[in-house]
Every structure is written in structure tokens, then in C-alpha cells.
């Protein structure tokens, strides 16, 4: 029991506990919609390229919005901003459900999908930097931050485990429109939890700095520090060449494995199993020592798993490979997020996280376009194998740089006086939190 409590120590904090369970319901709904959306677009248009276009539009706005949102995170009320963005997400999902259920969106009129995907991307561009910074507001203690980030990753990957399974079954039973409606209703949970959270923000001092100057300072700081530069570059490579495989999963499910929406749900669920295993491992760690090395090892495992998946024509082998894919690729995001939040100087954390968010959300759509185009030109198996091989070569080539990266991480921690990360986390005796 004590080990389990240590694994999820951040849940002993009331505010974080409220946010966790509200977010869990919402993210399950999001994965139900994602599963239904890719299947719906492919069923409606039979175009792998359009799958990539929808993925591109749903994420590319972050490229332009996230830098500004990152600069505003230190000056805006993060709780109120998140209530606003989650409400807009709910409205977008309702409009999508309404369009599909009424038949307004159909084979001859599919352009509203592109508009709604673009709207989703714009909201995500604002939401993500504030949500990343909000984690520290919830737990308050920096020593709990790595565990909170890992627990948050476990949340997303638990939803990734459950959501596609529900989505695959719901598509067959009631259709994609109901899946979109379920997602819209799920946002009520996270909005309610945000309202219940009690946080007092001090009024930030008025800044005379130009917003563009703040963005420039954030980019300059990220570039000057080797660990941040390498972490962002590593994440960017995996977002561009590896994580984009999700946009063409329907092609593998229907055309390669001769399955249906339930097959797609099974594949994504298996990836969720691996991702959840990685998240639980991250939550069990008490320090950040050795994380860059783990990132490289798991990057190799994920890349090899993706190559195996691309070459498989057997459902059971494909499901096994997806476990390794989820395990190896998802941990890249968790490690990058954890290290960036712990090594960055506090006044720069919001802007560094905006670079992280921009990389996470804006490079992936270009990957979706790339893999969609490659699938159209050379077929899904060769396309995914080619992209995964690039990630494998990148990981192997990064080995020579890691000793220097690790040394610089220690230097940044000492400079930032972040000594809490060197001490083991003490589990409180009572299950009660702060922030009330």
C-alpha cells in the first residue's frame, strides 16, 4: 500500500486529485472522438491524404499561437483560462456531433470537418501551454512536479487504453456522431473539477516588455542551453517521423489487416497499454537521473516496434508491436516535459513550455501530411518503415551527445537551486492535500 501511495503521491494533493479525475473522463472522451474521427474521415473520403490534412489542420495553429500563449501564462489567470478553453473544446465537439448526426456533413459536403479541425487546433494552441504550467499550481511543491507530470501522463495513457476500445465498439453500434457527442459531454467533468479547485493567484507585476521580446527571450534561452535544445530536437524528430503513424491507422486496420473499426480500436488500445506502462514507470521514479539515456533506449525500442508493425500482416503480431510502439514513443513526451519543467529557470518555464507545446502540436501535423503523402505514393508499409528508420538512426546518433547533456542538466539544476529533486519524496501520513 505504501509503494502504491508513493507511486501516486501527487494524488494526495486535493487540487491535483480533482483535476486528475475530471481530466480522466474528458480525455477518455477525446480518445473516443479521435478514434471515430480518423475512421469517419477514411470511410467518408477513402483518402489517406485527407487523413493527413485533417491531422495537420487540427494541430498546426499551435505553431503560431503557442509562443504567445506561453508568454501570457505568467500574467493570465491560468484556472480561468483553462475553463474558457475547455468550454470552447466542448462547443467544437457539439458542432461536430450535430453536423454528423443531422447529415449536414456527408460524402459531398465534408469541408466542415476541415473548419472544425482548424478550430480545434486554435483552441489547443492556447490550452496546452496553460495546462502544462497549471500542474505546478496544483501540487505547489516542485519536489512533487516530476511525479505529477508522470501521473498526468498515466492519466492520458489510461484514457488512451480505454477510449479507443470504447470508440471502436461505439462506431459499430451507434455510429461516429454519437462518439462525438460523448466527447462533448465529457468536457463537463473537467470544467466542473476546474470550478471546484481552489487556487489563489497573486496579481503579477505589470511588465513593460514587448510580447515579441518575451518570445524571443524564451527561444534564445531554449537554444543556449544544450539539454533544452537536445530535448526539443529529439521530440521534434519523433513527432515528425514516428507519432504521425496514428493518422493512417485506419489504412492498416482495413486494408492491411482486413479488419474494421474494432480492429483500429484494438491497435490503439495496445499502444495505450505500452504507453501506460511507460507512464507508470515514470511515476515510480523519485529523481530525474538517467532520463536522457532512458529516452534514447526507449526511442530505439519504439522505432523497432514501428518497423515490425509496418511489416506485419498478422493481427496478433501487429498488436504486440503496438505495445512496444506505445511504450517507446510516448515516454519521449513524458521525459521531455519532466526535464523541461525541472531544469528551466522559473521565470522562463512558461516560455520554454510554449516551445515544447509548439514542437509537440505543430510538427506532428507536418508528419501527418508527410506520412499521408508517402502512403499515397509508396504504400503504408514502406512509408511507416522509412519514417521509423529515421527515428532509429537519430536515437543511435544521439548516444555520443548524452554525457554532455547529462552534465549540463546537473549544472542547470544547481544554478536554479532546485535541490528538492535530490531528496526522496516523503509520503504524508494522511490522504489530504494542499491548496484549500
C-alpha positions as CSV (number, residue, x, y, z in Angstrom):
1,X,0.0,0.0,0.0
2,X,2.8,2.4,0.8
3,X,4.5,1.7,-2.5
4,X,1.3,2.4,-4.3
5,X,0.9,5.6,-2.4
6,X,4.4,6.6,-3.3
7,X,3.6,5.8,-7.0
8,X,0.7,8.3,-7.0
9,X,1.9,10.7,-4.3
10,X,0.7,13.7,-6.2
11,X,-2.9,12.5,-5.9
12,X,-2.6,13.2,-2.1
13,X,-3.0,16.9,-3.1
14,X,-6.7,17.9,-3.2
15,X,-6.5,20.2,-6.1
16,X,-4.5,17.8,-8.3
17,X,-6.8,15.0,-7.4
18,X,-9.9,16.9,-8.5
19,X,-8.2,17.9,-11.8
20,X,-6.9,14.3,-12.4
21,X,-10.3,12.6,-12.2
22,X,-12.1,15.4,-14.1
23,X,-9.5,15.3,-16.8
24,X,-9.5,11.5,-16.9
25,X,-13.2,11.4,-18.0
26,X,-12.6,14.2,-20.5
27,X,-9.5,12.6,-22.1
28,X,-11.4,9.3,-22.5
29,X,-14.0,11.2,-24.4
30,X,-11.2,12.8,-26.5
31,X,-9.8,9.4,-27.5
32,X,-13.3,8.2,-28.4
33,X,-13.6,11.1,-30.7
34,X,-10.1,10.7,-32.2
35,X,-10.8,7.0,-32.9
36,X,-14.1,7.9,-34.5
37,X,-12.7,10.9,-36.5
38,X,-9.9,9.0,-38.3
39,X,-12.3,6.2,-39.2
40,X,-15.1,8.6,-40.2
41,X,-12.8,10.6,-42.5
42,X,-11.4,7.5,-44.2
43,X,-14.8,5.9,-44.5
44,X,-16.2,9.1,-46.0
45,X,-13.4,10.0,-48.4
46,X,-11.3,6.8,-48.8
47,X,-8.3,9.2,-48.9
48,X,-5.1,8.6,-46.8
49,X,-4.0,12.1,-47.9
50,X,-7.1,13.7,-46.4
51,X,-6.5,11.9,-43.1
52,X,-3.2,13.7,-43.0
53,X,-4.8,17.0,-43.9
54,X,-7.3,16.7,-41.1
55,X,-4.5,15.9,-38.6
56,X,-2.4,18.8,-40.0
57,X,-5.2,21.3,-39.5
58,X,-6.1,20.1,-36.0
59,X,-2.5,20.8,-34.8
60,X,-0.7,23.4,-37.0
61,X,-2.3,26.5,-35.4
62,X,-0.1,25.8,-32.3
63,X,2.9,26.8,-34.4
64,X,1.6,30.4,-34.4
65,X,-0.4,30.6,-31.1
66,X,1.7,28.6,-28.6
67,X,4.6,31.2,-28.4
68,X,2.2,33.9,-27.5
69,X,0.2,31.7,-25.1
70,X,3.5,30.7,-23.4
71,X,4.4,34.3,-22.8
72,X,0.9,35.1,-21.4
73,X,0.9,32.1,-18.9
74,X,2.7,34.1,-16.2
75,X,0.3,37.1,-16.5
76,X,-3.2,35.5,-17.1
77,X,-5.2,33.6,-14.5
78,X,-4.5,30.0,-15.6
79,X,-7.5,28.5,-14.0
80,X,-10.0,30.8,-15.7
81,X,-8.2,30.5,-19.0
82,X,-8.5,26.7,-18.8
83,X,-12.2,26.9,-18.0
84,X,-12.6,29.0,-21.1
85,X,-10.6,26.7,-23.4
86,X,-12.3,23.6,-22.2
87,X,-15.7,25.2,-22.8
88,X,-14.6,26.0,-26.3
89,X,-13.5,22.4,-26.8
90,X,-17.0,21.3,-25.7
91,X,-18.7,23.6,-28.2
92,X,-16.5,22.4,-31.0
93,X,-17.3,18.8,-30.3
94,X,-21.1,19.6,-30.1
95,X,-20.9,21.2,-33.5
96,X,-19.1,18.2,-34.9
97,X,-21.7,15.8,-33.5
98,X,-24.6,18.0,-34.7
99,X,-23.1,18.1,-38.2
100,X,-22.7,14.3,-38.4
101,X,-25.9,13.3,-36.7
102,X,-28.1,15.6,-38.9
103,X,-26.3,14.5,-42.1
104,X,-25.1,18.0,-42.8
105,X,-21.6,16.6,-43.1
106,X,-21.6,13.8,-45.7
107,X,-19.6,12.5,-48.7
108,X,-20.5,15.5,-50.8
109,X,-20.0,18.1,-48.0
110,X,-17.0,17.1,-45.9
111,X,-15.3,20.6,-45.8
112,X,-16.9,21.4,-42.4
113,X,-14.5,18.7,-41.0
114,X,-11.6,20.9,-42.1
115,X,-13.0,24.0,-40.5
116,X,-13.8,22.2,-37.2
117,X,-10.3,20.6,-37.2
118,X,-8.7,24.1,-37.6
119,X,-10.9,25.5,-34.8
120,X,-9.7,22.6,-32.5
121,X,-6.1,23.4,-33.4
122,X,-6.5,27.1,-32.5
123,X,-8.1,26.2,-29.1
124,X,-5.3,23.6,-28.4
125,X,-2.7,26.3,-29.2
126,X,-4.0,28.4,-26.2
127,X,-4.9,25.5,-23.9
128,X,-1.7,23.4,-23.9
129,X,0.8,25.9,-22.5
130,X,-1.6,26.9,-19.8
131,X,-2.4,23.3,-18.9
132,X,1.3,22.4,-18.8
133,X,2.0,25.3,-16.4
134,X,-1.1,24.5,-14.3
135,X,0.4,21.3,-13.0
136,X,2.8,23.2,-10.7
137,X,-0.1,25.4,-9.5
138,X,-2.0,22.2,-8.4
139,X,0.8,20.5,-6.5
140,X,2.6,23.7,-5.3
141,X,5.8,21.8,-4.3
142,X,8.5,21.5,-7.0
143,X,9.6,18.1,-5.5
144,X,6.1,16.7,-6.5
145,X,6.3,18.0,-10.0
146,X,8.0,15.0,-11.7
147,X,5.5,12.6,-10.1
148,X,2.6,14.9,-11.0
149,X,3.8,15.0,-14.7
150,X,4.2,11.3,-14.7
151,X,0.8,10.7,-13.1
152,X,-0.7,13.1,-15.7
153,X,1.0,11.0,-18.4
154,X,-0.5,7.9,-16.8
155,X,-3.9,9.6,-16.9
156,X,-3.6,10.3,-20.7
157,X,-2.4,6.8,-21.4
158,X,-5.1,5.2,-19.3
159,X,-7.6,7.1,-21.4
160,X,-5.7,6.1,-24.5
161,X,-6.1,2.5,-23.3
162,X,-9.9,2.8,-22.6
163,X,-11.0,5.4,-25.2
164,X,-10.1,3.6,-28.5
165,X,-11.8,0.4,-27.3
166,X,-15.0,2.3,-26.4
167,X,-14.7,4.2,-29.7
168,X,-14.3,1.1,-31.8
169,X,-17.3,-0.6,-30.3
170,X,-19.4,2.6,-30.4
171,X,-18.7,3.2,-34.1
172,X,-20.1,-0.3,-34.9
173,X,-23.1,0.0,-32.6
174,X,-24.3,3.6,-32.9
175,X,-22.0,5.4,-35.4
176,X,-19.5,8.2,-35.3
177,X,-21.9,11.0,-34.5
178,X,-22.7,9.6,-31.0
179,X,-19.0,9.2,-30.3
180,X,-18.5,12.9,-31.0
181,X,-21.5,13.7,-28.7
182,X,-19.9,11.6,-25.9
183,X,-16.8,13.6,-26.2
184,X,-18.7,16.9,-25.9
185,X,-20.5,15.7,-22.8
186,X,-17.2,14.5,-21.2
187,X,-15.9,18.1,-21.0
188,X,-18.5,18.8,-18.3
189,X,-16.3,16.7,-15.9
190,X,-13.1,18.7,-16.3
191,X,-14.9,22.0,-16.3
192,X,-16.7,21.1,-13.0
193,X,-13.3,20.0,-11.5
194,X,-11.7,23.3,-12.5
195,X,-14.5,25.2,-10.9
196,X,-14.1,23.2,-7.7
197,X,-10.3,23.7,-7.5
198,X,-9.2,26.5,-5.1
199,X,-6.1,28.4,-6.0
200,X,-5.1,32.0,-5.1
201,X,-3.1,33.8,-7.7
202,X,-1.1,36.8,-6.7
203,X,-1.5,39.7,-9.0
204,X,1.5,39.6,-11.4
205,X,3.6,42.7,-11.7
206,X,3.0,44.7,-14.8
207,X,5.6,44.0,-17.4
208,X,6.8,46.7,-19.8
209,X,8.5,44.1,-22.0
210,X,7.1,43.7,-25.5
211,X,5.4,40.4,-26.1
212,X,7.7,39.7,-29.1
213,X,10.7,40.4,-26.9
214,X,9.5,37.8,-24.4
215,X,9.0,35.2,-27.1
216,X,12.5,35.9,-28.4
217,X,14.0,35.6,-24.9
218,X,12.3,32.2,-24.5
219,X,13.6,30.9,-27.8
220,X,17.1,32.3,-27.1
221,X,17.1,30.7,-23.6
222,X,16.0,27.3,-25.1
223,X,18.7,27.4,-27.8
224,X,21.5,28.5,-25.5
225,X,21.0,25.6,-23.1
226,X,22.1,22.3,-24.6
227,X,19.7,20.0,-22.6
228,X,16.7,22.0,-23.7
229,X,17.9,22.2,-27.3
230,X,18.5,18.5,-27.5
231,X,15.2,17.6,-25.8
232,X,13.2,19.8,-28.2
233,X,15.1,18.4,-31.2
234,X,14.6,14.8,-30.1
235,X,10.9,15.4,-29.5
236,X,10.6,17.1,-32.9
237,X,12.2,14.1,-34.7
238,X,9.7,11.7,-33.1
239,X,6.7,13.9,-33.6
240,X,7.6,14.4,-37.3
241,X,8.5,10.8,-38.3
242,X,7.1,8.4,-35.7
243,X,3.9,9.7,-33.9
244,X,2.3,10.5,-37.3
245,X,1.6,6.8,-37.8
246,X,-1.7,7.4,-35.8
247,X,-3.1,9.3,-38.7
248,X,-3.1,6.3,-41.1
249,X,-4.0,3.6,-38.6
250,X,-7.4,3.1,-40.5
251,X,-5.4,2.2,-43.6
252,X,-3.6,-0.6,-41.7
253,X,-6.8,-1.7,-39.9
254,X,-8.9,-2.0,-43.0
255,X,-6.6,-2.6,-45.9
256,X,-3.6,-4.5,-44.4
257,X,-5.2,-6.4,-41.6
258,X,-8.6,-6.7,-43.4
259,X,-10.5,-5.5,-40.3
260,X,-13.0,-2.8,-39.2
261,X,-13.3,-0.1,-36.7
262,X,-12.9,-2.6,-33.8
263,X,-9.6,-3.6,-35.3
264,X,-8.5,0.0,-35.2
265,X,-9.6,0.3,-31.6
266,X,-7.6,-2.8,-30.7
267,X,-4.4,-1.5,-32.2
268,X,-4.7,1.9,-30.5
269,X,-5.6,0.1,-27.2
270,X,-2.4,-2.0,-27.4
271,X,-0.4,1.2,-28.0
272,X,-2.2,2.6,-24.9
273,X,-1.0,-0.5,-22.9
274,X,2.6,0.2,-23.7
275,X,2.2,3.9,-23.1
276,X,0.6,3.3,-19.7
277,X,3.5,1.0,-18.7
278,X,5.9,3.8,-19.6
279,X,3.9,6.3,-17.6
280,X,3.7,4.1,-14.5
281,X,7.5,3.6,-14.7
282,X,8.0,7.4,-14.8
283,X,5.7,7.8,-11.8
284,X,7.7,5.3,-9.8
285,X,10.9,7.3,-10.2
286,X,11.9,9.6,-7.4
287,X,14.7,11.5,-9.3
288,X,15.4,12.6,-12.9
289,X,18.8,10.9,-13.0
290,X,19.4,9.0,-16.2
291,X,16.3,10.1,-18.0
292,X,18.1,11.2,-21.2
293,X,19.6,7.7,-21.5
294,X,16.2,6.1,-21.0
295,X,14.8,8.3,-23.7
296,X,17.3,7.0,-26.2
297,X,16.8,3.3,-25.2
298,X,13.0,3.6,-25.4
299,X,13.3,5.6,-28.6
300,X,15.1,2.7,-30.2
301,X,12.5,0.2,-28.9
302,X,9.6,2.3,-30.2
303,X,11.2,2.7,-33.6
304,X,11.9,-1.0,-34.0
305,X,8.4,-1.8,-32.8
306,X,7.0,0.6,-35.5
307,X,9.1,-1.1,-38.2
308,X,7.8,-4.5,-37.0
309,X,4.2,-3.2,-37.1
310,X,4.6,-1.8,-40.6
311,X,5.9,-5.2,-41.9
312,X,3.3,-7.4,-40.1
313,X,0.2,-8.8,-41.8
314,X,-0.9,-10.7,-38.7
315,X,-3.3,-9.0,-36.2
316,X,-1.7,-10.6,-33.1
317,X,1.9,-9.6,-34.1
318,X,0.6,-6.1,-35.0
319,X,-1.0,-5.8,-31.6
320,X,2.3,-6.9,-29.9
321,X,4.3,-4.4,-31.9
322,X,1.9,-1.6,-31.0
323,X,2.6,-2.3,-27.3
324,X,6.3,-1.6,-28.0
325,X,5.4,1.4,-30.1
326,X,3.3,3.0,-27.4
327,X,5.9,2.2,-24.8
328,X,8.8,3.7,-26.7
329,X,7.3,6.7,-28.3
330,X,5.0,8.0,-25.5
331,X,7.9,8.2,-23.0
332,X,9.6,10.7,-25.2
333,X,6.9,13.3,-24.4
334,X,6.8,12.4,-20.7
335,X,10.6,12.7,-20.3
336,X,10.8,15.9,-22.3
337,X,8.1,17.5,-20.2
338,X,9.5,16.4,-16.9
339,X,13.0,17.6,-17.6
340,X,12.0,20.9,-19.2
341,X,9.8,21.8,-16.2
342,X,12.5,20.8,-13.6
343,X,15.6,22.3,-15.2
344,X,14.2,25.6,-16.6
345,X,14.6,28.8,-14.7
346,X,11.2,29.6,-13.1
347,X,10.8,32.9,-15.0
348,X,11.4,31.1,-18.3
349,X,9.4,27.9,-17.6
350,X,6.2,29.2,-19.3
351,X,8.1,30.2,-22.4
352,X,10.2,27.0,-22.6
353,X,7.0,25.0,-22.3
354,X,5.5,27.0,-25.1
355,X,8.4,25.8,-27.3
356,X,7.7,22.3,-26.1
357,X,4.0,22.7,-26.9
358,X,4.7,24.2,-30.3
359,X,7.0,21.2,-31.1
360,X,4.5,18.7,-29.8
361,X,1.5,20.1,-31.6
362,X,2.8,21.8,-34.7
363,X,5.4,19.4,-36.0
364,X,3.2,16.4,-35.8
365,X,0.7,17.8,-38.4
366,X,3.6,18.1,-40.9
367,X,4.3,14.5,-40.1
368,X,0.7,13.6,-40.8
369,X,1.0,15.3,-44.2
370,X,4.3,13.5,-44.8
371,X,3.1,10.0,-44.0
372,X,-0.2,10.6,-45.8
373,X,1.7,11.6,-49.0
374,X,4.2,8.8,-48.6
375,X,1.4,6.3,-48.1
376,X,-0.3,7.6,-51.3
377,X,3.0,7.3,-53.3
378,X,4.8,4.2,-52.0
379,X,2.2,2.5,-49.7
380,X,1.7,2.4,-46.0
381,X,4.2,-0.3,-45.1
382,X,7.2,1.3,-46.9
383,X,6.1,4.8,-45.7
384,X,6.0,3.8,-42.0
385,X,9.2,1.7,-42.2
386,X,11.0,4.7,-43.8
387,X,9.9,7.1,-41.1
388,X,10.6,4.7,-38.2
389,X,14.1,4.0,-39.6
390,X,14.9,7.8,-39.5
391,X,14.0,7.8,-35.8
392,X,16.1,4.8,-35.1
393,X,19.2,6.3,-36.7
394,X,18.6,9.6,-34.8
395,X,18.5,7.8,-31.5
396,X,21.6,5.9,-32.2
397,X,23.5,9.0,-33.3
398,X,22.4,10.9,-30.1
399,X,24.4,8.5,-27.9
400,X,27.6,10.4,-28.3
401,X,26.0,13.6,-27.1
402,X,24.3,12.3,-24.0
403,X,27.2,12.6,-21.5
404,X,27.5,16.3,-22.2
405,X,23.7,16.7,-22.0
406,X,23.6,15.0,-18.6
407,X,26.4,17.2,-17.2
408,X,24.6,20.3,-18.3
409,X,21.3,19.1,-16.7
410,X,23.2,18.9,-13.4
411,X,24.6,22.4,-13.9
412,X,21.2,23.9,-14.6
413,X,19.7,22.2,-11.5
414,X,22.4,23.6,-9.3
415,X,22.1,27.1,-10.9
416,X,18.3,27.1,-10.3
417,X,18.8,25.9,-6.7
418,X,16.3,23.1,-7.4
419,X,17.7,20.9,-4.6
420,X,14.4,19.3,-3.8
421,X,14.9,16.9,-6.7
422,X,17.9,15.4,-4.9
423,X,15.9,14.4,-1.9
424,X,13.4,11.4,-1.8
425,X,9.8,12.4,-1.6
426,X,8.2,11.9,1.8
427,X,4.7,10.4,1.7
428,X,2.3,12.2,4.1
429,X,0.5,10.1,6.7
430,X,-2.9,11.3,5.8
431,X,-4.7,11.4,2.5
432,X,-5.3,15.1,2.4
433,X,-3.9,17.8,0.1
434,X,-3.0,21.4,0.0
435,X,-4.5,24.3,-1.9
436,X,-7.7,24.5,0.1
